[in-house]
């Protein structure tokens, strides 16, 4: 009977121990579950952060790809266009978030490298084009000078007035072709191609006028106090510049409107002022013209338009090389005023008119008591030497009494020596001019032929050869 309670006791003890173990296991399991839940929560947060980071990275990658496409499709083409036309804007970044980042720096570096490569290639190609044009224009210019010489020889050889007129017309066309070739060559770095002697500024201006169509519209007013001349090395460059400015004035004004040239003398130089009554120029056009007239060394042919306009560009190159100046501004008459300023030192000199008389085609100064030859420098309807024959005449060499001693002048001032003519000679000249009847074209042609025959006879006599008969020189 006593063994049964002990068995029960042992059973109860075993059950209690099992309960304790189960309780301990339960507590441990609850701790593990809590730990697992916290770790799972951390894993979920980390996974969410990773997904967000991946989303931002994908978006940034897509934005970078869009910026690269924007660079290739928009920014680079606009950059190449802006290098030729500076007014074209080059767009910036499409996404402002990249400003100042490494991506922005990398894209800007690409733009700079492409710009440098294009600029160098353009300069290389333009230099090759200028070299080719320079060689071609030099050859063509030499051939045109030979043609000019041949035409002048034929003018002396043939006496028929109609043939002479045709030859003069051909010579005039040849002169216009020479002007265009010469300007193109100067833009490409070629030498003007002519060497002249010291020439009166008034003669130079009239010679420049005779190179252009519409020369009869040009009116020259000579306000020079002294017989000023341009030194030999600058004669042709100044003539080219004046010609191009006159061409611009004639082209941009109505064919019935005049173009006036005024020759002014200052203390340190002389100026040629060209005024037209044309359509004028806008502020941006004047700015562009002044940039060309400044004579930039890096001028490209592609900057001259299509077709290229080489007039102002050629003038700018000569201005830079020879040291005179050109200024363009709106004219008070509504058109454009162009001023060529020639410094007295070292580009001007004063010639002795008794030793080197001025051409009869050049206008005399508008001084009191001394009118222009034929009433004006180049009246409407007048014909320059390159376009039609003029009646043979020669200026009378003034006597020593026609000059006075040079007046004192300030340092750097041009010497003053006034040319005077007795009033009696002026009256006689005016009376002779009024008494002479106007010459017909036939009479003018006959006198021109007689002058040619006399010239040929004199040359033959000077060479101790039998002179040719005047009748034998006439050819149909």
NORVEN-V188877 format. One record per backbone hydrogen bond with DSSP energy under -1.0 kcal/mol. CO is the residue of the C=O (numbers start at 1). NH is the residue of the N-H. Records with the same first field share a line. If there is no record, write none. Layout:
CO: NH  NH
//
This chain:
3: 7
4: 8
5: 9
6: 10
7: 11
8: 12
9: 13
10: 14
11: 15
12: 16
13: 17
14: 18
15: 19
16: 20
17: 21
18: 22
19: 23
20: 24
21: 25
22: 26
23: 27
24: 28
25: 29
26: 30
27: 31
28: 32
29: 33
30: 34
31: 35
32: 36
33: 37
34: 38
35: 39
36: 40
37: 41
38: 42
39: 43
40: 44
41: 45
42: 46
43: 47
44: 48
45: 49
46: 50
47: 51
48: 52
49: 53
50: 54
51: 55
52: 56
53: 57
54: 58
55: 59
56: 60
57: 61
58: 62
59: 63
60: 64
61: 65
62: 66
63: 67
64: 68
65: 69
66: 70
67: 71
68: 72
69: 73
70: 74  75
71: 76
74: 78
75: 79
76: 80
77: 81
78: 82
79: 83
81: 85
85: 88
95: 98
96: 99
98: 101
101: 105
102: 106
103: 107
104: 108
105: 109
106: 110
107: 111
108: 112
109: 113
110: 114
111: 115
112: 116
113: 117
114: 118
115: 119
116: 120
117: 121
118: 122
119: 123
120: 124
121: 125
122: 126
123: 127
124: 128
125: 129
126: 130
127: 131
128: 132
129: 133
130: 134
131: 135
132: 136
133: 137
134: 138
135: 139
136: 140
137: 141
138: 142
139: 143
140: 144
141: 145
142: 146
143: 147
144: 148
145: 149
146: 150
147: 151
148: 152
149: 153
150: 154
151: 155
152: 156
153: 157
154: 158
160: 164
161: 165
162: 166
163: 167
164: 168
165: 169
166: 170
167: 171
168: 172
169: 173
170: 174
171: 175
172: 176
173: 177
174: 178
175: 179
176: 180
177: 181
178: 182
179: 183
180: 184
181: 185
182: 186
183: 187
184: 188
185: 190
186: 189
199: 230
200: 204
201: 205
202: 206
203: 207
204: 208
205: 209
206: 210
208: 211
209: 212
214: 217
215: 218
217: 259
219: 261
221: 263
222: 366
226: 228
227: 351
228: 201
229: 349
230: 199
231: 234
232: 235
234: 238
235: 239
236: 240
237: 241
238: 242
239: 243
240: 244
241: 245
242: 246
243: 247
244: 248
245: 249
246: 250
247: 251
248: 252
252: 279
254: 257
259: 219
260: 275
261: 221
262: 273
263: 223
264: 271
268: 344
269: 266
270: 342
271: 264
272: 340
273: 262
274: 338
275: 260
282: 286
283: 287
284: 288
285: 289
286: 290
287: 291
288: 292
289: 293
290: 294
292: 295
300: 303
301: 304
304: 309
310: 314
311: 315
312: 316
313: 317
314: 318
315: 319
316: 320
317: 321
318: 322
319: 323
325: 341
327: 339
329: 337
331: 334
335: 331
336: 276
337: 329
338: 274
339: 327
340: 272
341: 325
342: 270
343: 347
344: 348
347: 231
349: 229
352: 356
359: 362
365: 367
367: 370
372: 375
379: 382
384: 387  388
399: 402
400: 403
402: 420
410: 413
416: 407
422: 426
423: 427
424: 428
425: 429
426: 430
427: 431
428: 432
429: 433
430: 434
431: 435
432: 436
440: 444
441: 445
442: 446
443: 447
444: 448
445: 449
446: 450
447: 451
448: 452
449: 453
450: 454
451: 455
452: 456
453: 457
454: 458
455: 459
456: 460
457: 461
458: 462
459: 463
460: 465
461: 464
//
